[in-house]
Amino acid sequence: MYPALDLITLTEPLSPISEAYRTLRMNLQFASLDRPWHTLLLASPGPEGNKSITLANLAVTLAQVEQRVIMVDSDLRHPSLHEIFGLPNEVGLSTMLADAGAIEHPPLQETQVAGLRLLTSGPLPARPPDLLSSKRMEQVIQALRADADAVLFDAPPVMAVTDAAILASRVDAVLLLVTAGETKREQAQAAVQRLQRVHARLLGAVLTNASREAASHEYYEG
């Protein structure tokens, strides 16, 4: 059973929030007209609690327009996508990074959304940055990219550890999530600078946790 507050694009598809996710999907599609992206990292400056939920809902909306979508929980410290979708986490990304044979047969799991699959984190390793910066990780990214129209990566906060910056240098594009009432301006600026230092392609920023009343007003009156 999907948590109602997590996957609102499934439980309340006509809500203003679900419409906002579809608008985000449209904006990302327009952003790829001149320079297409196939792999996208969703990053946040700090430990905001809604980054993984945002990724999950965006992935749902992409799959709903008949795209083949793979979500990758590359947060090898505090993974959560398997919990959002109610799936096991015995094998996953860490399995592929440890076993060369798994690259040919990724342990992807089907979700209840047609066209949407999940690569969970798998068992948590001792040194995530070493795995994420390895040549094997590049092979994993290429294998997943060949099997989907869009591959969305989740990762730890940009300013907390180096994991997100490492991934940002390897994917096609990055989307930065900032949270109303939580993310400080200085945090967001520092995150952008860290991403720029690894030459990440930053598509833009998404504001989350805005009040529902404001979202409804903008939707119906805008």
Secondary structure as UniProt FT lines:
FT   TURN            4..6
FT   HELIX           8..11
FT   TURN            13..14
FT   HELIX           16..31
FT   STRAND          39..43
FT   TURN            49..50
FT   HELIX           51..63
FT   TURN            64..66
FT   STRAND          69..73
FT   HELIX           81..84
FT   TURN            85..86
FT   HELIX           93..98
FT   HELIX           100..103
FT   STRAND          109..110
FT   TURN            114..115
FT   STRAND          116..119
FT   HELIX           128..132
FT   HELIX           135..145
FT   TURN            146..147
FT   STRAND          150..154
FT   TURN            158..160
FT   HELIX           163..168
FT   TURN            169..170
FT   STRAND          173..179
FT   TURN            180..182
FT   HELIX           185..197
FT   TURN            198..199
FT   STRAND          202..208
FT   HELIX           212..221
//
